[in-house]
Amino acid sequence: MSNLNERGSSTRQRPAEYLQNFEVLQNECIKKNILFKDEEFDIYDLSSISNCRNKRIEWRRPKEIVDDPQFFVDGASRFDVKQGRLGDCWLLAAIANLTLNKKLFNRVVPYDQGFYIKYAGIFHFRFWQYGKWVDVVVDDRLPTYEGKLIFLQSAKNNEFWSALLEKAYAKLYGSYEALEGGFSMAAMGDFTGGVSEIYVLNDVVPSNLFKIMQNSIQRQALMCCSIFDLKSDGKKKGLKAPHAYSITKLACFLMKNTTGGSSTVHLIRLRNPWGQDEWNGSWSDKSYEWLSMTQNIKQSLGLVIDDDGEFWMSFDDVVKYFSIMEICNLAPDDLIEQYELGSKTKWDLSLFEGEWVRGATAGGCDIFQESFSCNPQYNITLNKPDDNDNEKMCTVIISLMKKKMYRNRKKDSNSLLIRFFLFDLNKSKSVPKPLDMQFFNNNDALYNFHALQHNIREVCKRLKVSPGKYCIIPCTSNQNEEGEFLLRVFSETKNNLKEFDNEVGTCPIYDKIKKLALNTNESEESNEKLKKYFLKVAGSDKEVDWMELKDILDFAMKQEPGNIRFSNDVCRCLITMMDWDRSGKLGFKEFQRLWLYIRQWKVVFKAYDKKNKGYIKGFELRPALSSVGYHIKTRTVNTMCHRYANRKGYIMFDDFIMCAIRLKTTIDIFKEHDPGNENVASFTLEEWVEKTFYS
């Protein structure tokens, strides 16, 4: 079984009542005898697409385009994918590959729809989005010009599954325009939930790349390759650029040569999403190389001599002319059938969601910068090498994906350049948790990988490492760049991926903090003045509410530099923190304990606010709270900075006090309901509402 360590991100899910439900909407339309019109993705002007300018675009339903529309005609195949006027060849290459795996295709393109049984002008498709499968509903109004589809279409003019799938994908990312230009690995990931590797072919190509491709095919991986800049002889041989192609098959066989010997031939079958314009060099449809092949070999390879956009090339020519190769490795759950048949090609997968928050965990990629240690950290343990690995090594694929990509390509969300570092923990004598600056100053990264371009949402790398413990540090290129991410680790043997972090809880207060808090400049005389003032404000009941507490604290802080004052909210929370009888008031003994906490927190704040600017950096929040007795996890730091830091990631004195108050109060409430000290507490809904509301 796979190891899915799912962690909730900070993204709130859309309330269920606002989600579009295919069956409910379909039944409503049938009951009312109307065709569905999707208000969330309505018809709109497409003139911003260069190939649609100055053209009278009409949105028509399939029954207004042909007399006999069908969802499928003789099933689905890669030849049902022909590119139109939209520059989304990267998407179409992935769609064509999707048709090669029936199980995957049926999940993305449900068969419970068509133009005759329960037809209501509504269709739905499923896509993987950052760890979850989402159902996308569309109506069947499609853009046409002179009565014909202008975007993706099938070779059969009455087949519409591919055009509707393209529309659903456009809705997923906000518009058809958002699909202009991209990387096939993004679409392959959305169709499968797999992780995608990218190989730069004009760089140093791994000597075992074809073997990697063969192993990937055994695991039912999807593969595409793209050309960015094309050599002149490549243009003459029929290739196009910039353009993406599907990889639909691999072949490897011995071929006799003229000297009587033989050599191994490595071939790759590719398909142009245009459905035409093929390679005409070596191993093309009509090239002389096929003349020496037996008919049996030709049939086993499925050689078809036709201008259908599909052709064979040698592996060496692919490396020579193409810019990148993208391989999407499927998630373990998609390989269950193969695994149950006895194949040992099933991956083990671990998954975590996280985020980089300004001033908290967006530490940047500079190892020598103090904030680098604030980045999220994940520990991976590999206990044994791969089966049949002669070098006793472990194969690991690490994928870091930024979330919320391509929602609007014109926004800055695409400019985030992500990367990850891998550190070897096996050779270090001292391994703090989490890793600190001292560790990074004394240890070099084992690997450091970054995205090739800003608009690539995933950086993924296949590695061979020795069994042992490692730490993955996902980060952005620059400090304080915010974003959410998904970290996944695939391995051939069991991997144990965990957050490399503190556990939330209490710890000893630093002795230095205690001494400084007790040895302030306050004399016995000033303490006596404070007591007298307290009793004066308290009145006959000798207790103070939050307004009276504010008066006393303002009096006590008058001598402090920076004119420090406590807000109304802080004073209310200070009362609730110490008010165990829920009276809404504090007596003098409770106030004394409270005043000691405040002095400790004040000492810590001053230690980090060395220039007396009235704030500390969010990166300093974790060590500051640790010094006054509280361990917090990375995700807790994120939450606190979301709530209390300003736009620059700074935390003011008042907000720091609030962090300390809320942390102490919530831990105390939890411990009150955890009598066995087992880190498990039980609340009724009424208790939970009462406790959290008052705190």
VEXKE-660046 format. One record per residue: residue in one letter; x, y, z of N, C-alpha, C in turn. Coordinates in steps of 0.2 Angstrom, whole numbers, plus 5000, padded with zeros to 4 digits. Each point is the difference from the previous one (the first is absolute). Layout:
AXYZXYZXYZ ...
% end
This chain:
M500449945000499650065000500450065000 S499850054997500450075000499950035006 N500550055002500050035006499850074999 L499450025000499750074999499950045006 N500650035002500050055006499750064998 E499350014999499750064998500050055005 R500150064998500050065005499650054997 G499550035004499650054997500450074999 S499950034994500350064999499650065003 S500250064999499650055002499450024996 T500049974994499450024995499449975003 R499550045000499349985003499749974994 Q499649945001499749974994499350044999 R499850004994499450034998499449975004 P499550035003499549975004499649964995 A499849945003499649954996499450034996 E499750045003499350034997500250044994 Y500650024999500150044994500449964994 L500149935001500349964995499549984995 Q500250004994499549984995500049925000 N499449975000499949935001499749984993 F500449964996499849984994499349974999 E499949945005499349975000499550045002 V500150055005499450045002499950054994 L500550034997499850054995499749974994 Q500249944998499849964995499249985001 N499949985006499349985001499550065000 E500350065003499650065000499850024993 C500550004995499950024993499549954997 I500149945001499549954997499350015003 K499950025006499450015003499650064997 K500550054999499750074997500050004993 N500249944997500150004992500450064997 I500650015003500450054998500749984999 L500450034996500749984999500450045005 F500549975003500450035005500450064997 K500150065004500450054998500450025006 D500749994999500450015006500250075001 E499750035006500150075002500750015002 E500449955002500750005003500550004994 F499849984994500450004995499650024993 D499850065000499550024995500450014993 I499650014995500350024993500350075001 Y500650014997500350075000500450014994 D500350065000500450024994500649975000 L500249974994500749964999500550044996 S499850074999500550044995500750015003 S500149985007500750015002500449954998 I499749944997500449954997500250024993 S500650004999500350034993499649964994 N499949945000499749964995499350014999 C499750045005499350015000499850074998 R500550055000499850074998499750014994 N499550054999499750014994499649954997 K499849955005499649944997499350005004 R499549994997499350005003499949935004 I500250005006500049935004499349995002 E499749954999499349985003500149945004 W499650005006500049945005499449964998 R500149944998499549954998500149945004 R499449975001500049935003500149954994 P500249945002500249954995499449994995 K499450005003499449984995499950064995 E500350065002500050054995500550014995 I500549955001500649994996499949954995 V499849945002499949944996499349975001 D499849964996499349975001500049945005 D500649965000500049945005500650015004 P500050045005500650015005500049935004 Q500749985002500149955004500550025005 F500049975006500550025005500649964998 F499949934998500649964997499749974994 V500549994995499949964994500549955000 D499849945001500549945000500550015006 G499850025006500450015005500550065000 A500450015004500550055000500749984998 S500350044996500749984998500450074999 R500749994999500450065000499950044993 F499649974996499950034993499450045001 D499650005006499550055001500250075002 V500750015000500250065002500450044995 K499750054997500250044995500050075002 Q500650045000500050075002499750044996 G499750055003499650064996500450065001 R499750065000500350065000500350025007 L500049965005500250025007500749975000 G500550045003500749975001500149965006 D499649955000500049955006500249934998 C500650004996500249934998500349965006 W500250045005500349965006499449975004 L499450025000499449975002499849944996 L500050014993499749954996500549945000 A500750015000500449955001499949955006 A499850045005499849965006499449964999 I499550034997499349974999500149944996 A500450014995500149944995500349945004 N500550015004500349955005499549975004 L499550045003499549985005499649944997 T499950014993499649954997500349935000 L500749995001500349945000499949965006 N499850035005499849965007499350015001 K499649954999499350005001499850015007 K500349985005499850015006500150075002 L500550034998500150075002499550054996 F499949984993499650044996499249995003 N499849955002499349995002499950045007 R500650015004499950045006499950084998 V500450024995500050074998499450014996 V499849964995499450014996499549945001 P499550025005499549955002499649984994 Y499849945000499549974995499350015001 D499850035006499350015001499750064997 Q500150014994499850074997500049994992 G499650044997499949994993499550054997 F499849994994499650044996499249985000 Y499949945002499449975000499749985006 I500349965004499849975007500150065005 K499450025002500150065005500350064998 Y500050014994500450064997499650075003 A500450045002499850075003500550054999 G500449994995500550054998500550015005 I500149955005500550015005500549945000 F500650015001500549945000500550025006 H500449955002500450015006500749954999 F500550035003500749974999500350005007 R500549965001500350005007500850014999 F500250055004500850015000500250005007 W500749985000500450005006500250075001 Q499950035006500250065002500350005007 Y500750005000500450015006499849955006 G499949934998499949955005499249985000 K499650044996499349985001499750004992 W499549954999499750004994499450045000 V499950044995499450055000499649994994 D499450015000499549994995499850064997 V500250014993499850064997499550004995 V499550045001499350004996500150054994 V499849984994499950054995499449994996 D499850064997499449994995500449984993 D499649984995500349984994500050054994 R500050075002500050054995500850014999 L500249994993500650004998500250054995 P500650045000500150054996500149974992 T499750034996500049984993500150064995 Y500349994994500150054995499749974993 E499550034997499749984994499849935001 G499749995006499649935002500549955002 K500650015000500549945002500450025007 L500249955003500350015007500750034998 I500250055004500650044999500649975004 F499849975006500649975004500049934999 L500249965005500149935000499449964997 Q500149964995499549964997500249934998 S499649954999500149944998500149994993 A500349954998500149984992499349994998 K499549975004499349994998499650065002 N499750034995499750075001499450005005 N499749945001499549995005500249975007 E500650005002500249985006500350065004 F499750005007500150065003500350005007 W500249945002500349995007500650045001 S500550014995500650035000499950085001 A499550024996499950085000499750025007 L499649955003499750025006500549995006 L500449954999500650005005500450065000 E500250024994500450075000499650055003 K499350014999499650055003500150005008 A499949945002500049995008500750025002 Y500549984997500750025002500150075000 A499750034995500050084999499650035006 K499549975002499650035006500449995006 L500449945001500449995006500550055001 Y500250034994500650055001499750074998 G499450014999499750075000499850024993 S500349974995499850034993500449954995 Y499850014994500349974994500750034999 E500050075001500750034999500549985005 A499849975006500549985005500349944998 L499849964994500349944998500550014995 E500150074998500550014994500750005003 G500449954998500749995003500049965006 G500449955001500149975006500449945000 F500049955005500449945000499549945001 S500249954996499549945000500049975006 M500650015004500049965007499450035004 A499850065000499550035004499449974998 A499849994994499449964998500049935002 M500649974999500049935001499949995008 G500350045004499950005007499250015002 D499750054997499350015001499549944998 F500349964995499649944998500149945004 T500650005004500249945003500150005007 G500250065003500250015006500749975001 G500449994995500749985000500550055001 V500649985000500550055001500450004993 S500250064998500450014993500750025001 E500449964996500750015000500150044993 I500550045000500250044994500749994998 Y500249984994500749994998500150054995 V500550045001500350054995500449964995 L499850004994500349964995500650034996 N500150075001500650034997500550015005 D499949975006500450005006500449935000 V500349995006500349935000499449955002 V499949964995499549955000500249945004 P499649975005500249945004500249944995 S500549975001500249944995499449955000 N499749995006499449955000499350034999 L500050064996499350035000499549954996 F500349964995499549964997499849945004 K500449985005499849955005499550035005 I500150065001499550035005499450014997 M500050014993499350014996499749935000 Q500449944999499749945000499749985007 N500450015005499749995007499450045001 S500050064998499450045001499449974996 I500149984994499549974996499749945003 Q500449965004499849945004499550025005 R500150065003499650035005499450044997 Q499950004994499450034996500150075000 A500650035000500150075000499850034994 L499850075000499950034994500650054998 M500250004994500650044998499850054994 C500350055000500050054994500750035000 C500150034994500650044999499850064996 S500450065001499950064997500650034996 I499950044995500650044997499850075001 F500650045003499950075001500350044994 D500649984998500450034995500249944995 L499950014994500149944995500650024995 K500449955000500650014995499750004993 S500350034995499850014993499949934997 D500449955001499949944997499449965003 G499850025006499449975003499450024997 K500050074998499450024996499949974994 K500649994996499949964994499849935000 K500149975006499849935001499350005004 G499650055000499350005001499850025007 L500550015005499950025007499750075000 K499750025006499750075001500250025006 A500150075001500250035006499750075001 P499850025006500049965006499449965000 H500149945002499449954999500249945005 A499449975002500049945004499849944996 Y500349945002499849944997499849945005 S499649964999499949945004500549954998 I500249965006500449944999499549945001 T499949964995499549955000500249935000 K500749994999500249935000500850005000 L500349955003500749995000500249934996 A500550004997500249934997500850005001 C500249935001500749995000500149934997 F500549994995500149944997500750004997 L500249944998500649994997500050014992 M500450034997500050014993500649984997 K500049964995500649984996500350054996 N500650015000500450054996500349974994 T500350044995500349974994500649965001 T500350015006500649965001499949935003 G499349985001499949945003499850005007 G500250055003499950015007499350035002 S499950025006499350035002500150055005 S499550055000500150055005499350015003 T499950035006499450015003499750074997 V499449994999499650064997499550025005 H500050075002499550025005499650054996 L499349995000499650044997499450035004 I499850064998499450035004499550024995 R499449985002499450024995499750075003 L499950054996499850065002499350024996 R499750055003499450024996499950075001 N499950044994499950074999499350015002 P499850045005499350025001499650034994 W500350024995499750034995499649944996 G500349945001499749954996500349994993 Q500550044999500350004993500850035001 D500350014995500750025000500549965004 E500349954997500449955003500750014999 W500449975004500749994999500249964993 N500450034996500249964994500749985000 G500450005005500649975001500149935001 S500549985003500149925001499549975004 W499749954998499549965003499350035000 S499950054995499450034999499649954996 D499450014999499549954997500349964994 K500350044995500249974994500750004999 S500450005006500750004999500349934998 Y500650004998500349944997500149955006 E500150035006500249955006499549955001 W499350014998499549955001500149944995 L500350014995500149954995500349945002 S500550015005500349945003499749965005 M499450035002499649975006499549954997 T499949955004499549954998499350025001 Q499649974997499350025000499749995008 N500349955003499849995007500250055004 I500650034999500250055005499650074998 K499950014994499550064998499449995003 Q499749945000499350005003500050005008 S500649975003500050015007500150075003 L500350044995500150075002499450054998 G499549974997499450034997500250064995 L500549984996500250054995499450014995 V499850074999499550024996500250054995 I500049994994500250054995499550044998 D499950065003499450054999500250065003 D499750064997500250065002499550025006 D500149975006499550005005500450045006 G500650034999500350035005500549965005 E499949934999500449965004500649974996 F500649995003500649984997500549975005 W500549974997500649975004500650044999 M500450015005500750035000500449965004 S500750004998500549975005500050045006 F500249975005500150035007500650064999 D500549984996500550054999499850064997 D499550004995499750064996499650045005 V499649965004499650045005500450045005 V500549975002500550045005500350064996 K500149994993500450054996499550064999 Y499449984998499550064998499650035005 F499849965005499550025005500450035006 S499650055003500350045006499949975006 I499449975002499949975006499649944999 M500049955005499649945001499650005006 E499449995001499650005006499749935001 I500149975006499849945002499550015006 C499449984999499650005006499949935003 N500249995006500049945004499449995004 L499649954999499349995003500149995007 A499550025004499949995007499949935001 P500249975006499949935002499349974999 D499550045001499349975000499849994993 D500350034995499949984993500349944997 L500449975005500449944997499849945004 I499550005004499749945004500049944996 E499650004994499949944996500749974998 Q500450044998500749974998500449975006 Y499950045006500349985006499749935002 E499449995000499749945002500149944996 L500250024994500249944995500749985001 G500450035005500649975002500650054998 S499950054996500550054998500250045006 K500750015000500350045006500150074997 T499650034997500150074997499650055003 K499749985006499550055003500550055005 W499850064999500450055004499750005007 D500450035005499850025006500050075000 L499450035003499950074999499950035007 S500350065001499950045006499850074998 L499650035003499750074998499950055006 F500250064999499950055005499850074996 E499650035003499850074998500350055004 G500250064998500350055004500050074996 E500350055004500050064997500650045002 W500250054996500550055002499650075002 V500150025006499750065002500550055002 R499850064997500550065001500250015007 G500650015002500250015006500049945005 A499849944998499949945004500449944997 T499849984994500349944998500250014992 A500050064998500250024993500750025001 G500549955001500750025002500450014994 G499849984994500550014994500549955000 C500450004995500449944998500850025002 D500150055003500750025002500249965006 I500449955000500149965005500450045006 F500350054998500450045005499650055003 Q499450014998499550055003499749975006 E499950045005499849975006499349974999 S499650034996499349984999499949934996 F500649984997499949934997499849955004 S500250005006499849945005499250015002 C499750054998499350015001499549974995 N500349984994499749964995499749945003 P499449974997499749945002500649944999 Q500049965005500549945000499649935000 Y500249964996499749935000500649955000 N499949955005500549945001499749944996 I500549974996499849944996500549955002 T499749945002500449945002499949944995 L500649984998500049944995500449955003 N499649945002500349955005500449954996 K499849994993500349944997500150024992 P500549974997500150024993499449974995 D500050024994499549974995500249934999 D499549964998500149934999500450004993 N500549955000500449994994500450064998 D500250045005500450064998500749985002 N500449994995500749975002500450055004 E499950065000500450055004499750015007 K499449975001499750005007499850075001 M499750034995499750075001499350014999 C499750055002499350015000499850054995 T499549994996499750044995499550055003 V500150064999499550055003499850054995 I499450024999499850054996499650065005 I500350055000499850065005499750054995 S499350025002499650054996499850055004 L500250064998499750065004499650044995 M499450015002499550044995499750065003 K500050054997499750065003499350004998 K499550025004499350005000499850064997 K499350004997499750064998500350034994 M500349954996500350034993499550014995 Y500250044995499650014994499350035001 R499850025006499350025001499950064995 N500550055000500050054996500750024998 R500249984994500750004998500350075000 K499650055000500250075000500250035007 K499849965005500250025006500749975003 D500250035005500749985002500149935003 S499449975001500049935003500549954996 N500150024993500549964996500750015001 S500250065004500750025000500449965006 L499649965004500449975005500449944998 L500650015001500549954998500249955006 I499849945000500149955005500649965000 R500249975005500649955000499949965007 F500449955000500149975006500749975001 F500250005006500749975002499949945004 L500549954999500049945003500749995005 F499949995006500650005005500049935002 D500649975001500249945002500150005008 L499549975004500150005007500449945003 N500349964996500349945002500750015002 K500350064998500750015001500150055006 S499550035002500050065005500049975007 K500450025004500049985007499450035004 S499950064999499450045003499550024995 V499449975001499450024996499550035004 P500050075000499450035004499449994996 K499450015004499349994997499650065002 P499950054995500250004993500750024999 L500249994994500750014999500150085000 D500650025003500150075002500650034996 M500150065000500550034996500749975001 Q500249985007500649975001500149934996 F499449974999500149944996500150024992 F499750054998500050014993500750034999 N500350045005500750034999500549945000 N499949955002500549945001499849944995 N499550014996499849944996499850034993 D500349974995499850024993499449954998 A499650034995499449974998500249944995 L499749945001500249954996499750014992 Y499450035000499850024993499650075001 N500050034995499650074999499750004993 F499350005000499750004994499550064999 H499950034995499650064999499649994993 A499450035000499650004994500450044994 L499949974994500450034994499750074999 Q499350015000499750074999499550015005 H499850075000499650025005499349974999 N499849994994499349974999500049925000 I500549975003500049935001499749995007 R499549965001499750005007500349945004 E500449964997500349945004500749994998 V500449995005500749985000500049935003 C500349964995500049935002500749964998 K500249965005500749974998500049935002 R500349964996500149935002500749995002 L500149975006500649995003500249935002 K500649995001500349935003500450025006 V499749985006500450025006500049935004 S500550005005500149955004499549995005 P499849955003499549995006500250055005 G499550035004500250045005499550065001 K500250055003499550065002500250064996 Y499650044997500150064997499550055001 C500150064999499650065001499950044994 I499350014998499850044994499850075003 I500350054997499950075001499650034994 P499450004999499750044995500050075001 C500150044995500150085001499950034993 T499950075001500050044994500650034999 S500150034994500750034998500250065005 N499550045002500150065004499650005007 Q500350035005499750005006499350045000 N499549985003499450035001499549994994 E500249964995499549984995499549955002 E499450025000499549965003499749954995 G499749945002499749954996499949945004 E499549964997499949935002500349954996 F500249945003500349954996499849935002 L500149954996499949935001500649974999 L500249965005500749965000499849935000 R500249964995499949934999500749964999 V500049945003500649965000499849934997 F500349984995499849934997500749965001 S499949945002500649965001499849934999 E500549964998499949934998499949965006 T500350025006499949965006499750055005 K499849985006499650045004500450065002 N499750065000500350065002499550035006 N500350035005499750035006500150075000 L499550044996500150075000499650035006 K500450055004499650035005500350075000 E499650045004500250075001500650005005 F500550034998500650005005499950075004 D499749995006499850065003499949985008 N499950055004499850005007499349975000 E499949975006499349995002499750065004 V499450024999499750055003499949995008 G500350045004499949995007500550045004 T500049995007500450045004500749985001 C500550045001500749985002500250055005 P500649985003500350055005500150074998 I499950055004500150074998500850015001 Y500350034996500750025000500150035007 D500649985003500250035007500150074999 K500350024995500250074999499450044999 I499449984997499450035000499750015007 K500049955004499750005007500450055004 K500750004999500450055004499850074998 L500050014994499950074997499350035002 A499549955000499350025002500050025007 L500349965004500050015007500450065002 N500650014997500550065002499950064995 T499450024999499950064996500150065005 N500050064997500250065004499450025005 E499549965000499550015005500249995007 S500050055004500250005007499449985004 E500149985006499549985005499550065000 E500250065000499650065000499550004994 S500349994994499550004995499549945000 N500249945002499649955001499450015005 E500250045005499550025005499550054997 K500350044996499550054996499549974996 L500349944996499649974996499449965004 K500249975005499549975005499550055002 K500250065002499550055003499650024994 Y500250014994499650024995499549954998 F500249935000499649954999499450005004 L500150005007499550005005499550064999 K500350064998499650064999499549994995 V500349974994499649994994499549955001 A500249955004499549945001499450025004 G500150045005499450025004499949955006 S499450005002499849965006500049924999 D499949984994500149924998500749984999 K500450055000500849984999500149964994 E499650014995500149964993499950054994 V500349994995500050044994499749974994 D499650034996499849984994500550024994 W499949984994500550024995500150074999 M499550055001500150074999500450035006 E499949975006500450025005500749975000 L500149944997500749974999500350054995 K499750024995500350054995500350065003 D499650035005500250065004500649985004 I500149945003500549995004500749984996 L499949974994500649984996500250074997 D499650044998500250074997500450045005 F499849995007500450035005500749975001 A500049935000500649975001500550014994 M499750014994500550004994500250084998 K499850045005500250074998500750024999 Q500449965004500750015000500449964995 E499649964996500349964995500250054993 P500549994997500250034994499549984994 G499950054996499549984994499350015002 N499850035006499350015002499649944999 I500249945002499649944999499350005004 R499549984996499450005003499649934998 F499649985004499649944998499350014997 S499949974995499350014997499449975004 N499450014998499449985003500049925000 D500249974994499949934999500649975004 V500650025000500549975004499850005008 C499750055002499850005007499449955001 R499550004996499549955000500349935001 C500549984995500349945000500449985006 L500450055003500350005006499649975006 I499450035000499549985005499849934999 T499849984994499849934999500649955001 M500650024999500649965001500049985007 M499950045005500149995007499449995004 D499450014997499349995003499749935000 W500349965004499749935000499349995003 D499850055004499349995002499550034996 R500250034994499650034995499550065003 S500350045005499750055002500150074996 G500550004996500150054996500450065003 K500349985006500450045004500649975003 L500550045002500649975003500150035007 G500349965005500250025006500750025000 F500350035006500750024999500549955000 K499949945003500449944999500049984993 E499550004996499949984993500450054996 F499950065002500450064996500749995001 Q500349985006500750005001500349944996 R499649954999500349944995499950034993 L499550044999500050024993500550054998 W500250045005500550054999500749974999 L500149945003500649974999500149974993 Y499449974997500049984993500150064996 I499750065001500150064996500750025000 R500350005006500750025000500549954996 Q499849945001500449954996500050014992 W499350014998499950014993500350074998 K500050045004500350074998500849995000 V500349965004500749995000500249974993 V499649954998500249964994499950054994 F499450045000499950044994500650054999 K500250035006500650055000500649964997 A500149945002500649974998500049994992 Y499549994997500050004992499850074997 D499750045004500050074997500550045003 K500649994997500650035002500150074999 K499650034995500150074998499450045002 N499649965005499450045003499550034995 K499949964994499550024995499349985002 G499949965005499349995002499749934996 Y500549974997499749944997500649954999 I499849934999500549954999499849974993 K500549974997499849964993499749945002 G499549984995499749945001500449945000 F500650004997500549955000500249985007 E500050065005500249995007499549985005 L499449994997499449985005500149935003 R500249954996500149945003500650005006 P500650024998500550005006499850055006 A499650054998499850045006499549975004 L499549964998499549975004500449945003 S500549974997500349945003500450025006 S500350065000500350025006499650025006 V499450014999499550015005499649945002 G500249944997499749945002499549964995 Y500050024994499549974995500349984994 H499949944998500249974994499450004995 I500150034994499550004995500349974994 K499549974995500249974994500050064994 T500349984995500050044994499350034998 R499549955000499450024998499650055005 T500249995006499850055005500350074999 V500650004999500350064998499750044994 N499849964995499750034994499350035003 T499649965004499450025002500050075004 M500550005004500150065004500250064996 C500449994995500250064996499550024995 H499649954998499450024996499550055004 R500049985007499550045004500350065003 Y500750005002500250065004500650044996 A500349974995500550044997499750054995 N500450054998499850054995500249984994 R499950044995500249994993500749984999 K500450035004500849994999500249945004 G499549975004500249945004500350025007 Y499850065002500250025006499549995005 I500249995007499549995005500150055005 M499550045002500150065004499949975007 F500250045005500149985007499349975003 D499550044998499349985002499849934997 D500249994994499849944997500449945002 F500650025002500449945003499749985007 I499850055004499749985006499449964999 M499650024995499449964998500249934998 C500549994996500249934998500249965006 A500450035005500149965006499449995004 I499650045001499349995004499649944997 R499950014993499649954997500349935000 L500750005000500349935000500049975007 K500150045005500049985007499349985001 T499550044998499349985002499749944997 T500249994993499849944997500349935002 I500750015002500349945003499749985007 D499950055004499749995006499349975000 I499650024995499349974999500149934998 F500449994996500149934997500349955006 K500450035004500349965005499549985006 E499550055000499549995005499549944998 H500049994994499649944997500449944998 D500650005002500549954999500349975006 P499549975004500349985007500549955000 G500049964995500649945000500650034996 N500050064998500650034997500249964994 E499549984996500149964994500050044994 N500050065000499950054994499349984996 V499549985004499449994998499550035004 A499550054998499550035004499349994997 S499550005004499449984998499550065002 F499650034995499650065002499349984997 T499550025003499350004997500050064995 L499550014996500050064996499950065004 E499549995005499950065005500650025003 E500449955003500650025003500550044996 W500149974994500450034995499950074998 V499350014999499850074998500150055006 E499949975006500050055006500850015001 K500449955000500750015001500350054995 T499949984994500450044995499750074999 F499350015001499750065000500350055005 Y500149975006500250055006500750014999 S500449954997500750015000500250064994 
% end
